């Protein structure tokens, strides 16, 4: 692999960064809200699953005593 000098490397980096399509402020806001909603939904789901497992184990253990 051929070595490039630092100046050429920085020019290539700048060229590649110019090709990037950056999200708009609105797209960033919508994506942030979607992530927060999914995080809350996941937390509620796992809280309910944990509660159901705890209730089920409590009932199962109370049958043995």
Helices and strands as residue ranges (DSSP letters): H 6-19, H 25-64
